[in-house]
Amino acid sequence: MGKKELTKVHHFKDGKLHIYVRTDKYKGKLKSDNFVGRTFIQSKQTIKSSGTNNFKKAKEILFKWYDKLQVLDEENIQIHQSSVKDVYHNFITSIENSTKIEGQTKKWYKDRWNMLSKCKSFMNLKIGFKLNDVKETFMDWRVKREKAQKKVLRGKTIEGDLMAIQAFTTWAMEQGLRQDKITKIKQILARKLRGQKTLRAQLSRENYNHLLSVSRKRYQSGHSLRVRFERERLHQFIVFMVGTGLRVDECLNLHFEDVEMVDRQKSKRIMEQEIILNENERYYLKIYLRKSKTNKEREVKSVSSAYFAYKRLINLYKTTGLGSISGTIFNVKSFREGLNSLLKEAGLKTIKRGERTLTIDSKSLRSTFIQFMLDKGVKAIDIAKNCGTSVTMIENFYTANVALENMLSQWLATGRKDIKRVS
């Protein structure tokens, strides 16, 4: 290949295809002496390397490439494809601007894509990616990431990520960025992950009392007013959560005007005689929930412990001057750091149950409420209504424990110590 031929731009296909060698240099030499083709189609320039420095072979390869582009254009098939990383911000913006999607769902999409965007191999995919591309990029990366961090991969978590990808492909199709949408994306989940049940780690009564004991000593011994305030506010958050069964985001988004303190003693009279109620029967909170995961407003009733936690929280704000009795009742976006510190100090960040090691976090407080209510004999349907969840969920994840305890109680009540052996 002569120097003149190397630097010359060759024009073919009525001047629409240009074949040449790029002049990019590194340390004074051409980065590549392979011929490339350049053409303008669908309002945009596109370039392809022939992969060879043989001009005759390069012409053959690039002519076929050019002809294929013309066929695609005639069939109105999108030739220029952006990568996922080029357009996913537009998808998130469309979600945020939608009037049909609730705030919590918008946050869910944003959180999912914060995770997805960390996978470079997935983000570099062309927007017309297929189901197997998701498996070979994001799924493989996710499994390796969790393994490296020594974390347990949760099927429901991965399923959520995949559903966020599926929604993205639907949006991309509607925008004309791809030909179709991906459906049934959950099928790329391994069977083990698809059938995995969420491990809902709740505190036993003994664990809960121990946690509160450690928490009291902790906030009482704080070295400054600010530390004591923050620790006691966390303490009341824990009691409030276990006394209401609210979801974490529901609790943190709760406003003072949404909470009514109820004293049942004022209405308890029979034949002009007052019925004396004890504290547990007398006081409760009536909570009007405006924001929830289910996008449905509902009224929540608490047990008395939440009533007193709420009352003490207000008193804490007044006596310290550090809190505000307006806006959201806890005046904070997250308790994660403080709660994790407390759980570790109490030795309750993880709990061993059989061969499983379960992690305790703020979501465990809601699970604890549900389990405590079942232990008291409250019907699953009433708990489900109060918690804004399904009876099926409660029966699948909680009532099995109650059934086992009841069976053991009945067994022990017979006075038999040994199970009869059957040969």
C-alpha positions as CSV (number, residue, x, y, z in Angstrom):
1,M,0.0,0.0,0.0
2,G,1.6,3.2,-1.2
3,K,1.8,6.4,0.8
4,K,-0.4,8.3,-1.7
5,E,-3.1,5.6,-1.5
6,L,-2.9,5.6,2.3
7,T,-3.7,9.2,2.7
8,K,-6.2,9.5,-0.1
9,V,-10.0,9.4,0.5
10,H,-11.7,7.1,-2.1
11,H,-15.3,7.9,-3.1
12,F,-17.7,5.2,-4.2
13,K,-21.5,4.6,-4.5
14,D,-22.1,7.9,-6.2
15,G,-19.9,9.7,-3.8
16,K,-21.9,8.5,-0.7
17,L,-19.3,6.0,0.6
18,H,-15.8,7.3,1.5
19,I,-13.0,4.8,2.2
20,Y,-9.8,6.0,3.8
21,V,-7.2,5.4,6.6
22,R,-7.7,7.5,9.7
23,T,-4.9,9.9,10.5
24,D,-5.0,9.5,14.3
25,K,-1.4,9.1,15.6
26,Y,0.3,7.8,18.7
27,K,4.0,8.6,19.3
28,G,4.3,9.8,15.8
29,K,2.8,6.7,14.1
30,L,-0.7,5.9,12.8
31,K,-2.8,4.2,15.4
32,S,-4.1,1.9,12.7
33,D,-3.4,1.4,9.0
34,N,-6.7,-0.4,8.4
35,F,-9.2,1.1,6.0
36,V,-12.4,2.5,7.3
37,G,-15.7,3.4,5.6
38,R,-17.8,6.5,6.2
39,T,-21.3,7.4,5.1
40,F,-24.2,9.6,6.0
41,I,-27.5,7.9,6.6
42,Q,-30.6,8.7,8.7
43,S,-29.4,12.2,9.3
44,K,-26.2,11.0,11.0
45,Q,-22.7,10.0,10.0
46,T,-21.6,6.5,10.7
47,I,-18.1,4.9,10.4
48,K,-17.0,1.3,10.2
49,S,-13.5,-0.3,10.2
50,S,-12.8,-2.9,7.6
51,G,-10.3,-4.6,9.8
52,T,-7.7,-4.9,7.0
53,N,-5.1,-2.7,5.4
54,N,-5.6,-4.5,2.1
55,F,-7.5,-2.1,-0.1
56,K,-9.2,-4.7,-2.3
57,K,-10.5,-6.7,0.7
58,A,-11.5,-3.5,2.5
59,K,-13.6,-2.4,-0.5
60,E,-15.4,-5.7,-0.5
61,I,-16.2,-5.6,3.2
62,L,-17.2,-1.9,3.2
63,F,-19.4,-2.3,0.1
64,K,-21.4,-5.0,1.8
65,W,-21.7,-2.9,4.9
66,Y,-22.9,0.1,2.9
67,D,-25.5,-2.0,1.0
68,K,-26.8,-3.5,4.2
69,L,-27.3,0.0,5.6
70,Q,-29.4,0.9,2.6
71,V,-31.7,-2.1,3.1
72,L,-32.2,-1.3,6.8
73,D,-33.0,2.3,5.9
74,E,-35.6,1.2,3.3
75,E,-37.3,-1.0,5.9
76,N,-37.4,1.9,8.3
77,I,-35.2,0.1,10.8
78,Q,-33.3,2.3,13.2
79,I,-29.6,2.2,12.4
80,H,-28.0,4.6,14.9
81,Q,-28.5,3.3,18.4
82,S,-27.6,5.1,21.6
83,S,-26.3,3.2,24.5
84,V,-28.3,2.8,27.7
85,K,-26.1,5.3,29.5
86,D,-26.9,7.9,26.8
87,V,-30.6,7.9,27.4
88,Y,-31.4,6.5,30.8
89,H,-31.4,10.0,32.4
90,N,-34.3,10.9,30.0
91,F,-36.2,7.9,31.2
92,I,-35.8,8.9,34.9
93,T,-36.8,12.5,33.9
94,S,-40.0,11.2,32.3
95,I,-40.8,9.2,35.4
96,E,-40.2,12.3,37.6
97,N,-42.5,14.4,35.4
98,S,-45.3,11.9,35.2
99,T,-48.5,12.8,37.0
100,K,-49.7,9.2,36.9
101,I,-46.8,7.9,39.1
102,E,-46.8,8.4,42.9
103,G,-43.8,9.9,44.7
104,Q,-42.8,6.6,46.4
105,T,-42.8,4.8,43.0
106,K,-40.7,7.6,41.5
107,K,-38.2,7.2,44.3
108,W,-38.2,3.4,43.7
109,Y,-37.2,3.9,40.0
110,K,-34.5,6.4,40.9
111,D,-33.0,4.0,43.6
112,R,-33.1,1.1,41.2
113,W,-31.3,3.0,38.4
114,N,-28.7,4.2,40.9
115,M,-27.8,0.5,41.3
116,L,-28.1,-0.3,37.6
117,S,-25.9,2.6,36.5
118,K,-23.0,1.1,38.5
119,C,-22.8,-1.8,36.1
120,K,-20.7,-0.4,33.2
121,S,-21.1,-3.4,30.9
122,F,-24.9,-3.0,31.1
123,M,-24.8,0.7,30.7
124,N,-22.6,0.4,27.6
125,L,-25.2,-1.8,25.8
126,K,-26.9,-0.4,22.8
127,I,-30.5,0.5,23.5
128,G,-31.8,-2.3,21.4
129,F,-30.3,-4.9,23.8
130,K,-31.9,-8.4,24.1
131,L,-32.8,-10.4,27.2
132,N,-29.6,-12.5,27.0
133,D,-27.6,-9.3,27.1
134,V,-29.1,-8.4,30.4
135,K,-28.2,-11.8,31.7
136,E,-24.6,-11.6,30.5
137,T,-24.0,-8.1,31.8
138,F,-26.1,-7.0,34.7
139,M,-27.0,-10.4,36.2
140,D,-23.4,-11.7,36.0
141,W,-22.1,-8.5,37.5
142,R,-24.7,-8.5,40.3
143,V,-23.9,-12.1,41.4
144,K,-20.1,-11.4,41.4
145,R,-20.6,-8.1,43.3
146,E,-22.6,-9.7,46.1
147,K,-20.2,-12.6,46.3
148,A,-17.2,-10.2,46.6
149,Q,-19.0,-8.3,49.4
150,K,-20.0,-11.5,51.1
151,K,-23.7,-10.6,51.0
152,V,-26.7,-12.9,50.4
153,L,-28.3,-12.2,47.0
154,R,-32.0,-11.6,47.5
155,G,-34.3,-12.8,44.7
156,K,-36.9,-10.0,45.3
157,T,-34.2,-7.4,45.1
158,I,-32.9,-8.6,41.8
159,E,-36.4,-9.0,40.5
160,G,-37.0,-5.4,41.2
161,D,-33.9,-4.3,39.3
162,L,-35.1,-6.5,36.3
163,M,-38.6,-4.9,36.4
164,A,-37.0,-1.5,36.3
165,I,-35.1,-2.6,33.1
166,Q,-38.3,-3.9,31.6
167,A,-40.0,-0.6,32.2
168,F,-37.1,1.2,30.5
169,T,-37.4,-0.9,27.4
170,T,-41.2,-0.1,27.2
171,W,-40.4,3.6,27.4
172,A,-37.6,3.3,24.8
173,M,-40.0,1.6,22.4
174,E,-42.6,4.3,22.9
175,Q,-40.0,6.9,22.2
176,G,-39.0,5.1,18.9
177,L,-35.6,4.3,20.3
178,R,-36.0,0.5,19.9
179,Q,-38.2,-1.9,17.9
180,D,-39.7,-3.8,20.8
181,K,-39.9,-4.1,24.5
182,I,-38.6,-6.9,26.7
183,T,-41.3,-9.0,28.5
184,K,-41.1,-11.8,31.0
185,I,-37.7,-10.5,32.1
186,K,-37.9,-12.4,35.4
187,Q,-37.3,-15.7,33.6
188,I,-33.5,-15.0,33.5
189,L,-33.5,-15.3,37.3
190,A,-32.1,-18.6,38.5
191,R,-34.8,-21.0,39.9
192,K,-33.2,-20.7,43.3
193,L,-33.7,-16.9,43.3
194,R,-37.2,-17.0,41.8
195,G,-38.4,-19.3,44.6
196,Q,-36.6,-17.6,47.4
197,K,-38.8,-16.2,50.1
198,T,-37.9,-13.0,51.9
199,L,-36.3,-13.6,55.3
200,R,-38.3,-11.3,57.5
201,A,-36.2,-11.0,60.6
202,Q,-38.2,-9.7,63.6
203,L,-37.2,-9.3,67.2
204,S,-38.5,-11.7,69.8
205,R,-40.0,-10.2,73.0
206,E,-36.8,-10.8,74.8
207,N,-34.6,-9.3,72.1
208,Y,-36.9,-6.2,71.9
209,N,-36.8,-5.6,75.7
210,H,-33.0,-6.0,75.6
211,L,-32.7,-3.5,72.8
212,L,-34.8,-0.9,74.6
213,S,-32.8,-1.4,77.8
214,V,-29.5,-0.8,76.0
215,S,-31.1,2.2,74.2
216,R,-32.2,3.9,77.5
217,K,-28.8,3.6,79.0
218,R,-27.3,4.8,75.8
219,Y,-29.3,8.1,75.5
220,Q,-29.1,8.8,79.3
221,S,-25.3,8.6,79.2
222,G,-24.8,10.7,76.1
223,H,-21.9,13.1,76.5
224,S,-23.8,16.2,75.1
225,L,-27.3,17.5,74.8
226,R,-27.3,16.9,71.1
227,V,-26.2,13.3,71.4
228,R,-28.8,12.6,74.2
229,F,-31.5,14.2,72.0
230,E,-30.6,12.2,68.9
231,R,-30.4,8.9,70.8
232,E,-33.7,9.4,72.6
233,R,-35.4,10.4,69.4
234,L,-34.2,7.1,67.9
235,H,-35.5,5.3,71.0
236,Q,-39.0,6.7,70.5
237,F,-38.8,5.9,66.8
238,I,-38.2,2.2,67.6
239,V,-41.1,2.1,70.1
240,F,-43.4,4.0,67.7
241,M,-42.6,1.6,64.8
242,V,-43.2,-1.5,67.0
243,G,-46.4,0.1,68.2
244,T,-47.9,1.0,64.8
245,G,-46.5,-1.5,62.2
246,L,-45.9,1.3,59.8
247,R,-43.4,1.0,56.9
248,V,-40.2,3.0,57.5
249,D,-41.0,5.5,54.8
250,E,-44.6,5.9,56.0
251,C,-43.3,6.7,59.5
252,L,-40.7,9.2,58.4
253,N,-43.2,11.0,56.1
254,L,-45.8,11.2,58.8
255,H,-46.8,14.8,59.8
256,F,-48.1,16.0,63.2
257,E,-51.4,16.9,61.8
258,D,-51.9,13.3,60.7
259,V,-51.7,11.9,64.2
260,E,-54.6,12.1,66.8
261,M,-54.0,11.1,70.4
262,V,-57.1,9.1,71.7
263,D,-58.1,8.6,75.3
264,R,-60.8,5.9,75.4
265,Q,-61.6,6.6,79.1
266,K,-63.6,9.6,78.2
267,S,-66.3,7.6,76.4
268,K,-66.4,4.5,78.6
269,R,-69.6,4.7,80.6
270,I,-72.3,2.1,81.2
271,M,-75.5,3.2,83.0
272,E,-73.7,6.4,84.2
273,Q,-71.0,4.3,85.7
274,E,-67.4,4.8,84.5
275,I,-65.5,1.8,83.4
276,I,-61.9,2.1,84.5
277,L,-59.5,1.1,81.7
278,N,-55.8,0.3,82.2
279,E,-53.2,2.1,80.2
280,N,-52.9,-0.5,77.5
281,E,-56.7,-0.4,76.9
282,R,-57.1,3.3,77.4
283,Y,-54.6,5.1,75.0
284,Y,-53.9,4.7,71.3
285,L,-53.1,6.8,68.3
286,K,-55.3,7.3,65.3
287,I,-53.1,7.9,62.3
288,Y,-54.2,9.2,58.9
289,L,-51.8,7.9,56.4
290,R,-51.5,10.0,53.2
291,K,-48.5,8.3,51.6
292,S,-47.9,4.6,51.4
293,K,-46.4,1.9,49.2
294,T,-49.8,0.8,48.0
295,N,-50.7,4.4,47.0
296,K,-53.9,4.1,49.1
297,E,-54.8,6.3,52.0
298,R,-55.7,4.4,55.1
299,E,-56.3,4.9,58.8
300,V,-53.9,3.2,61.2
301,K,-54.5,2.5,64.9
302,S,-51.6,2.0,67.3
303,V,-51.1,0.2,70.6
304,S,-50.6,2.3,73.7
305,S,-46.8,2.1,73.6
306,A,-46.8,4.2,70.4
307,Y,-49.1,6.7,72.1
308,F,-46.5,7.3,74.9
309,A,-43.6,7.3,72.5
310,Y,-45.3,10.1,70.5
311,K,-46.1,12.0,73.7
312,R,-42.5,11.7,74.9
313,L,-41.2,12.8,71.5
314,I,-43.2,16.0,71.7
315,N,-41.9,16.6,75.2
316,L,-38.4,15.9,74.1
317,Y,-38.7,18.6,71.4
318,K,-40.1,21.1,73.9
319,T,-37.6,20.6,76.7
320,T,-34.5,20.5,74.5
321,G,-35.5,23.1,71.9
322,L,-33.8,20.9,69.3
323,G,-36.8,19.5,67.5
324,S,-39.7,21.1,65.7
325,I,-43.3,20.4,66.4
326,S,-44.3,21.0,62.8
327,G,-43.7,19.1,59.6
328,T,-42.8,15.5,59.9
329,I,-42.9,14.1,63.4
330,F,-39.3,12.8,63.5
331,N,-37.7,15.7,61.6
332,V,-35.2,13.3,60.0
333,K,-34.8,11.4,56.7
334,S,-33.2,8.3,58.0
335,F,-32.2,6.5,61.3
336,R,-30.0,4.0,59.5
337,E,-26.6,5.0,61.0
338,G,-27.9,5.5,64.6
339,L,-30.0,2.3,64.5
340,N,-27.1,0.2,63.2
341,S,-24.8,1.6,65.9
342,L,-27.4,0.7,68.6
343,L,-28.1,-2.8,67.2
344,K,-24.4,-3.5,67.2
345,E,-24.0,-2.3,70.8
346,A,-26.9,-4.5,71.8
347,G,-25.5,-7.5,69.9
348,L,-28.6,-7.7,67.8
349,K,-27.5,-6.6,64.3
350,T,-27.6,-10.2,63.3
351,I,-29.6,-13.0,64.8
352,K,-28.9,-16.7,64.4
353,R,-31.9,-18.9,63.8
354,G,-31.0,-22.5,63.0
355,E,-28.5,-22.4,60.2
356,R,-29.6,-19.0,59.0
357,T,-28.0,-15.7,60.0
358,L,-30.7,-12.9,59.8
359,T,-30.0,-9.2,59.7
360,I,-32.0,-6.8,61.8
361,D,-32.8,-3.3,60.4
362,S,-35.5,-0.7,60.6
363,K,-37.8,-2.9,58.5
364,S,-37.6,-5.5,61.2
365,L,-39.6,-3.2,63.5
366,R,-42.7,-3.5,61.4
367,S,-42.2,-7.3,61.2
368,T,-41.9,-7.3,65.0
369,F,-45.3,-5.5,65.3
370,I,-47.0,-8.0,63.1
371,Q,-45.5,-10.9,65.1
372,F,-46.5,-9.4,68.4
373,M,-50.1,-8.9,67.2
374,L,-50.3,-12.5,66.1
375,D,-48.9,-13.7,69.4
376,K,-51.7,-11.7,71.1
377,G,-54.3,-13.5,69.0
378,V,-55.2,-10.6,66.7
379,K,-56.7,-11.9,63.4
380,A,-54.4,-11.8,60.4
381,I,-57.1,-9.9,58.4
382,D,-57.2,-7.1,61.0
383,I,-53.4,-6.8,61.1
384,A,-53.3,-6.8,57.3
385,K,-55.9,-3.9,57.1
386,N,-54.0,-1.9,59.7
387,C,-50.6,-2.5,58.0
388,G,-51.8,-2.0,54.5
389,T,-50.7,-5.4,53.3
390,S,-52.3,-8.7,52.3
391,V,-53.5,-11.5,54.5
392,T,-51.6,-13.9,52.2
393,M,-48.3,-12.2,53.0
394,I,-48.9,-12.4,56.8
395,E,-50.0,-16.1,56.5
396,N,-46.9,-17.0,54.4
397,F,-44.3,-15.3,56.5
398,Y,-45.6,-15.1,60.1
399,T,-48.5,-17.4,61.0
400,A,-46.4,-20.5,60.5
401,N,-44.4,-19.4,63.6
402,V,-47.6,-19.0,65.6
403,A,-49.0,-22.3,64.5
404,L,-45.8,-24.1,65.6
405,E,-45.8,-22.3,69.0
406,N,-49.5,-23.3,69.5
407,M,-48.8,-26.9,68.5
408,L,-45.9,-27.1,71.0
409,S,-48.1,-25.5,73.8
410,Q,-50.8,-28.0,73.2
411,W,-48.3,-30.8,73.1
412,L,-46.7,-29.8,76.4
413,A,-50.1,-29.3,78.0
414,T,-50.7,-33.0,77.7
415,G,-47.9,-33.7,80.1
416,R,-46.0,-35.9,77.7
417,K,-42.3,-35.3,77.5
418,D,-41.3,-37.7,74.8
419,I,-42.7,-38.2,71.3
420,K,-43.8,-41.8,70.8
421,R,-41.4,-43.7,68.6
422,V,-42.9,-45.4,65.6
423,S,-41.0,-48.3,64.2
